[in-house]
Amino acid sequence: MDGMFKIALAADLSEEAKALADEADRRFGHEDYVGALDKYGAAQRAAGGRNVEFLHRIGRCHLKLEQFDEAANVLKHALKLDPANAALKKDYKLAVDRSGKPTAKSKARSKVR
């Protein structure tokens, strides 16, 4: 799949995780976000539960499904694993903005006012 999800997966991923991710990417590309979410979740479990790219993709599915709270939660977890990831930061900000959840910065600003 071309575009955002054209990512070289780590060599240490199992064949099962890679196959599930490929199927999830195909579903995402066909706008089957529910199906993609299911497959990315399965790929994440097959990869041991701490794969940042799969978490990011899960978060993107939630964004597409307009499940902004869920997206924010998943992307926040991914950012804890990869805090320098600019794409994750961008998607997390989008999720938080759309969910209406206050961020740590906005909480601090509201206390100052």
C-alpha positions as CSV (number, residue, x, y, z in Angstrom):
1,M,0.0,0.0,0.0
2,D,1.3,3.4,-0.9
3,G,1.0,6.6,1.3
4,M,1.2,7.0,5.0
5,F,1.2,3.3,5.8
6,K,4.0,2.3,3.4
7,I,6.3,1.5,6.2
8,A,9.1,-1.1,6.4
9,L,8.1,-3.2,9.3
10,A,10.9,-4.3,11.7
11,A,12.6,-7.5,10.8
12,D,11.8,-8.9,14.3
13,L,8.1,-9.1,13.6
14,S,6.6,-12.5,13.2
15,E,5.2,-13.5,9.9
16,E,1.8,-13.6,11.5
17,A,2.1,-10.0,12.6
18,K,3.3,-8.9,9.1
19,A,0.5,-10.8,7.4
20,L,-2.1,-9.3,9.7
21,A,-0.7,-5.8,9.2
22,D,-0.7,-6.3,5.4
23,E,-4.4,-7.3,5.5
24,A,-5.2,-4.3,7.8
25,D,-3.4,-2.0,5.4
26,R,-5.5,-3.3,2.5
27,R,-8.7,-2.9,4.5
28,F,-7.7,0.7,5.5
29,G,-7.0,1.5,1.9
30,H,-10.5,0.3,1.0
31,E,-11.9,2.5,3.8
32,D,-12.9,-0.6,5.8
33,Y,-11.8,1.1,9.1
34,V,-13.6,-1.4,11.4
35,G,-12.0,-4.3,9.6
36,A,-8.6,-2.6,9.6
37,L,-8.9,-1.8,13.3
38,D,-9.6,-5.5,14.0
39,K,-6.6,-6.7,12.0
40,Y,-4.2,-4.0,13.4
41,G,-5.3,-5.1,16.9
42,A,-4.5,-8.7,16.0
43,A,-1.2,-7.7,14.6
44,Q,-0.4,-5.7,17.7
45,R,-1.1,-8.8,19.9
46,A,1.0,-11.0,17.6
47,A,3.8,-8.5,17.9
48,G,3.8,-8.6,21.7
49,G,1.6,-5.5,22.3
50,R,4.2,-2.7,22.2
51,N,4.6,-2.0,18.5
52,V,4.4,1.8,18.0
53,E,3.5,1.6,14.4
54,F,0.5,-0.7,15.0
55,L,-0.6,1.6,17.9
56,H,-0.4,4.5,15.5
57,R,-2.4,2.7,12.9
58,I,-5.0,1.7,15.5
59,G,-5.3,5.4,16.5
60,R,-5.7,6.4,12.8
61,C,-8.6,3.9,12.4
62,H,-10.3,5.4,15.5
63,L,-9.8,8.9,13.9
64,K,-11.4,7.8,10.7
65,L,-14.3,6.3,12.6
66,E,-14.6,9.6,14.5
67,Q,-13.9,7.8,17.8
68,F,-11.8,10.6,19.0
69,D,-11.5,9.7,22.7
70,E,-10.3,6.2,21.8
71,A,-7.9,7.6,19.3
72,A,-6.5,10.0,21.8
73,N,-6.0,7.2,24.4
74,V,-4.2,4.9,21.9
75,L,-2.1,7.7,20.5
76,K,-1.1,8.9,23.9
77,H,0.1,5.4,24.8
78,A,2.1,5.3,21.5
79,L,3.7,8.7,22.3
80,K,4.9,7.3,25.6
81,L,6.8,4.7,23.6
82,D,8.0,7.1,20.9
83,P,7.8,10.7,22.2
84,A,9.8,12.2,19.3
85,N,7.5,10.9,16.6
86,A,6.2,13.9,14.8
87,A,3.4,12.1,13.0
88,L,2.1,10.6,16.3
89,K,2.2,14.1,17.9
90,K,0.1,15.5,15.0
91,D,-2.5,12.7,15.1
92,Y,-2.7,12.9,18.9
93,K,-3.3,16.7,18.7
94,L,-6.0,16.1,16.1
95,A,-7.7,13.4,18.3
96,V,-7.6,15.6,21.4
97,D,-8.8,18.7,19.5
98,R,-11.7,16.7,18.1
99,S,-12.6,14.9,21.3
100,G,-12.8,18.1,23.3
101,K,-10.6,16.6,26.0
102,P,-8.4,19.2,27.7
103,T,-4.6,18.6,27.4
104,A,-2.1,19.2,30.1
105,K,-1.3,22.6,28.5
106,S,-4.9,23.7,28.2
107,K,-5.5,22.7,31.9
108,A,-2.5,24.7,33.0
109,R,-3.7,27.7,30.9
110,S,-7.2,27.6,32.4
111,K,-5.7,27.6,36.0
112,V,-3.7,30.8,35.2
113,R,-6.8,32.7,33.9
